[in-house]
Amino acid sequence: MQIRKARAAEVTKASHAVAGADTSYAWMKRRLVLLIVLGAVLPLLGLGWTLHLHHTRRAHTRLLASFETQLDRHQKTIELFLADRKARLQLLADSHDQKRIGEPGRIAELLAALNRSGWSFADLGALDATGRHLAYAGPFDLLERNYADAKWFREVMRRGVYVSDMFRGYRDEPHFIIAISRPEGDRTWILRATIDTESFRALVENVRMGRSGEVFLLDRQARYQTRPRFGGEIMGPSGLAPLADRIGPRVAIEPAQRDENGFRTPRRVVGRVWLDEPSWLLVIRQDYDEAFADLVHADRAVLVYMHAAVLIFGAAGLLVTQRMLAMLRQRDRLGADLQRQLRCAGKMAALGELAAGIAHEINNPLAIIATERQLLVDDLERGDAPPDRGGLRGALDQIATQVARCRRITHALLDFARPAEVAVAPLDLNAFLREAVTLVEREAHASGIVFELELAAALPTVHADPSLMQQVLLNLVNNAIDAHGGKPYGTVTVTTHARPERRCVEILITDTGCGVAPEDAERIFEPFFTTKRAGEGTGLGLSICLGIVQGLGGDISLESESGRGTTVHLLLPVHSPAPTETEVSS
Amino acid sequence: MKPIRVLLVDDEIVFTNNMARLLEHRGYVVSAVNSGDKALDVIAERVFDVVVLDLKMPGLDGLATLREIRDTCHACQVLILTGHGAVDSAFEAMRLGAYDYLTKPCEIAEMVEKIEDARALMVEMQEGDLDERIERLVNAPPRDGEES
């Protein structure tokens, strides 16, 4: 029975070992992959992204700065243009009086002179304080028109100099004018010029950028003052709300959005700045993707390379991990094979020892039978005195006794190999331990070993097979006695206490014997491992104990200090599970 | 010739009793004890020519007893009797000074033969001892005072 059980336990252990190895490989793989991810992939990603973000931010700032420079320059250009035109008109007004400007042909001469250095004035007129034309030169027939009610007229009378927004006026075409009022004694007259819309527009749109860039001006009501490049008319609505003075950053990036018609406008870079006079908003805008094309391209390349590198690193790491694990697995397999062969060899040796022990048990009764026979033969051969009936009877009885002894041994051997019925029953562990100790106490006492029982009161009941438990306890207690190895004194302490946190009862068997060397402690539960001398131990005891206790859902562990003694910890669950398959079949 | 004095040491009481009777039938003077300790006690009191010693005994076992015997009694011969299948410990015993071994169960004839061997060996040793003594006497230098 014990041998079978040991084998079953060993098979279970081996399959546990295989399953354990598989999970440990999986665990190892997870660890290695985690290490690669943490140690290589993440830092690489981090570094890549940091560099990328840093570079992007710098390039971004630089591009926005250059956009702003462009905005500045353009603002200056337009303001300079308007200032120059105002100055020229101011000069004309200052150098003429009302009489002189009204001289026939004079105004046409002046218009020609103004446009000599470049076409920019569409017409020129002089008006008196009542809004009537004193003189007019230009393509339109406006001489008879009265401007007293025109907005610009009122404004210039009030301010002295006025640049109008775009308006249609009598000519019914979008245009804007510059007007200068000229006080002359108690009278005031006004010089007014229309800026040529096309040449102004050419000036404004001078900075057209790329395929998506556009430049335009807006008045305070957010109406176009120049025709935008993509859709929209002069004086048409831009779709924006009326503008406030404060307009936020000069250069900004507007997110992509959908307008009310469902057209999607892409993300754009927009530069905005108020002009001095008139108060127009200069807007330069360009699609972000175009403005930042180089950056976007470089970004994409960097990101692609970086992620490719990460992928390659990751893949290489995984490959190396797989390879390493394969090598490890192969090495483990070789190791396990070797272990198995060793165990097999050890088992054969142990079986030899077992056979020797059995032979000894059988040979003793046989020797007695042989001597009884020889005594009878002696009596017969001497012949002088025939053997008395009593002596003959005694000899035959003795032979029967010895035969019975042999039979006991062979039956015990058969029991040994017969499957055992496991009968799990509730067990009062303390009473059980007292009984088990009583069995060995007398023999132990002869060799000077004292037993001490420290049994916890009110110990929960455990469920176990009493005969198997007895086997386990006797085995452990005998080991504790044997550990004293001829020392004439010693103590074996048996302690019990409940371990409610593990739902277990713990039995401690502590001896003051020779202890277990660390290298032996690792192997002590292996079947056929023994530190006893040849013929004294089969090496099956502890492995059978472990098998039985694990079958009950418990565990045995060992704590030892060489030369000082050993403590065996035996854990038994309070609610034992049903006996496992191996336990029943063994 | 003086009868050979044999001491049987074995924990099987029936076996030692029977074997003692068998050996007595064959003209030996036999004592039987059932433990190593008793064997040492008896050896201390009386002289034996041959000790038949079982290896596996509770208490002081065969090998330990053999060591003690070798320390205290140089003259007697020790014959190992073992029921153990493995002869390793028998060989170990012979290294320690036993002159031969027998495995149980054995024929009485075999036992007698070994005992006779032991006696022959003993006689040889004693004669060797005697020769040596005679030689020493013969070769001894003449005593100074004899001639003068």
Interface residues (C-beta under 8 A of the other chain):
Chain A: G352 E353 A355 A356 G357 I358 A359 H360 E361 N363 N364 L366 A367 I368 I369 A370 T371 E372 Q374 L375 D378 R382 Q398 Q402 A534 G535
Chain B: E12 V14 F15 N18 M19 R21 L22 H25 K56 T82 G83 H84 G85 A86 D88 S89 T103 K104 P105 C106 E107 I108
